[in-house]
Amino acid sequence: MTVDIDKTTGPADTPPAGPEAIKAIPVRHYGRYVSAVIAIAVFASIVYAFSQGKINWGAIPDYFFNDRILGGVGKTLMLTVLAMLIGVFGGILLAVMRLSKNPVTSSIAWFYIWFFRGTPVLVQLIVWFNLGLVFEYINLGPIYKDYWSSFMTPLLTALLGLGLNEAAYMAEICRAGLLAVDEGQTEASHALGMSHSKTLRRIVIPQAMRVIVPPTGNEVINMLKTTSLVSVIQYSELLRVAQDIGQTSGAPAEMLFLAAAWYLILTSIFSVGQYYIERYYARGSSRTLAPTPFQKIKANVLSLAGRRQ
């Protein structure tokens, strides 16, 4: 006797259960909390220490836009730009000389870089300022003749001391940028009949700018701060003016804080300019450029507005 079994009867087919969602538990980094607490405690201690000092904080806004202070800021900016121009053009010339196959020119460039990078810029400024003790006159033949003290003004001393020193550093930056360009670019341009100077102007230097611009921006910011050294040669830049006002107003420490605030503002502005210049020369090296700070802010604002809707 057989029994027919109905295979259709039985529990209904149920769909297979999907994988359970993983409950991710973030790892707690207790060291971050400890370091944050320590950093806040140190910052609060510094603020408390300064609050206990006899500092006339009101003197800083009173003199912040003083005519003498603004004049010192203008001279600082002028000195930074002129000294960097001397340094950039001198550095390009020295870099080309250093890469030259002529042993005389390359040796001269090497000696210049070795000397000016090996001696402190403050010593160079003082030497330029005191050369009048050695040379009574400056005699360039029929072109120019005058007393050294009349010729070597504080401004000229500052430009020579800062500009010639900067040229030694810019020479190495420019040389690194020129060497970063593939030699095949130069060989191809020569094969097309381009001269050496035209190859440098149209082929090598435009490509080398990607390597030269970032450290040059750092040198500009460093030059802006280095101009404070010219206060020792009686040039009335920002630090010198702040010191003079501090002595007459009875607030020397406050005026130093004021000068530091102005240097911080100027370096911040220069840093923003450096960012956009680097972004400009990075156009050919990447398909998509990194968003600017304003673009990031705009994107965040739009994303927040979209979430609220």
C-alpha positions, 0 to 999 in steps of 0.5 A: 500500500502506497501513500501519496505525499503532496509535496506542495503542502507544508510551510510556505516558502519564506525569503532568505533573511538578509545579513544583519546590519553591523553595529560599528562601535567607534574606538575611544581614543582616550589619549586625544581627550587627555592631550586636549585637556593638557593643551587647554590647561597650558593655554589657560595658564599662559593667558592667566600669567599674562593677565597678572602682568602690568600690561596696558592693553589699551595702549595697543588699539590706541597706537595700532593705526598711528601715523608713525606705525602705518609709515613703518608698515609701509616701509617694511612692505617696501623693503620686503618687495625691493629686497625680494626683487634683488634676491629673485633676479640675483638668484636666477642669475646665480643659478644659471651661472652655477649650472654653466659649463664655464668653470669660471662663472660656476666657481664665482656663483659657488663662492658667492652662495657659500659666503652669503649663506655661511654668514649671518644676515645681521652681521652682513647688515652691520658690515655694510653699515660700518664700511665707512670706517674703512672707506672714506670715499666711494669712487667709481671714476667719472660715474660717481664719487662721494663720501661713503657716509652720504652714499650708504644710507640706511635704506641702501644698507638694508637693501644690499644686506637683505637682497644680496643675502636672499640672492644666495638662497634663491639661487639654490631654489632656482637651481633645484627648479631648473634641474627638476625639468627633464633634460629631454625638454631642453634637447627637444627645443635645441633640436627644433633650433631654439637658442639656449636663452629662448629655451630657458625663457619658454620651455625650462623656466615655465615648468620649473616655476611649479618647483620654485614658487612654493619655497619662494613664497616661504622666502617672501614671508621670511623676508618680511620678518627678517626686515626687523633686523634693519632696526639696528642700522637706524632704518625706521621700519615697523619694529624701529618705530614701535620701539621709539614710540614705546620709549616715549609713551612709557609702554615698551612691551605693549608696542612690541606686542603691537608690532608682533600683531602687525607682522602676524597680519602681514604674513597671513595676507602673504600666505593667502597670496602664496596659496593662490599663486601655487594653485595657479601654477598647479593647473597643468600638474593635476586634472582637478584643482583643490577647492579654495577656502571660499569654495569650501565655505560655500560648499559647506553652507550649501550642504547645510541648507540642503539638509535643513530642507 
